[in-house]
Amino acid sequence: MEMEKLMIKLCMTKDIGVHGNLFGGHMLAWLDEAAATWACSVCKNPNMVTAKIDEMVFERPVKNGEQVIIYGKVKKVGKSSLTVYVEARKKDFYSGEEQTVCSTIFIFVRIDNNGRSIAIDDTVREKYAYLNS
């Protein structure tokens, strides 16, 4: 399955850390927001929470004024969990070239109103069943 575009952000002065690059915490927040919102859409339910974030390796810096595009794809659908691969790329406004900045895997869990995990709808699991085989 091809990756879907989840979010576009612009690195602004307020996002810059002490070394002149996008602060890693901001990037992580952007990735979590994009992935969580998308997980809710994929699972057709607003009650998806971040359960785990895999290792994050920052491959290249993002500078003030650069555009960041966040992509994602579903890796696995469990009984109550959704595993997604998320990748951030910076895009050159002039050439359109994209370079991967960082990537990671998120696991989200569907919860009820008391915060306990509950099953993801069968239609969602059926749609992505080919990933689990």
URHUUR-V219570 format. One record per backbone hydrogen bond with DSSP energy under -0.5 kcal/mol. NH is the residue of the N-H (numbers start at 0). CO is the residue of the C=O. If there is no record, write none. Layout:
((NH & CO) (NH & CO))
This chain:
((3 & 71) (5 & 3) (5 & 69) (6 & 69) (8 & 67) (10 & 65) (11 & 9) (14 & 11) (15 & 12) (16 & 20) (19 & 16) (21 & 61) (22 & 14) (25 & 22) (26 & 22) (27 & 23) (28 & 24) (29 & 25) (30 & 26) (31 & 27) (32 & 28) (33 & 29) (34 & 30) (35 & 31) (36 & 32) (37 & 33) (38 & 34) (39 & 35) (40 & 36) (41 & 37) (42 & 38) (43 & 40) (44 & 39) (47 & 45) (48 & 108) (50 & 106) (51 & 106) (53 & 104) (56 & 102) (57 & 55) (58 & 56) (58 & 100) (59 & 100) (64 & 10) (65 & 62) (66 & 90) (67 & 8) (68 & 88) (69 & 6) (70 & 68) (70 & 86) (71 & 3) (72 & 84) (74 & 82) (75 & 82) (77 & 80) (81 & 107) (82 & 75) (83 & 81) (83 & 105) (84 & 72) (85 & 103) (86 & 70) (87 & 101) (88 & 68) (89 & 98) (90 & 66) (91 & 96) (92 & 90) (95 & 91) (98 & 89) (100 & 87) (101 & 87) (102 & 56) (103 & 85) (105 & 83) (106 & 51) (107 & 81) (108 & 48) (109 & 79) (110 & 46) (111 & 115) (114 & 111) (117 & 109) (119 & 78) (123 & 120) (124 & 120) (125 & 121) (126 & 122) (127 & 123) (128 & 125) (130 & 127) (131 & 127) (131 & 128) (132 & 129))
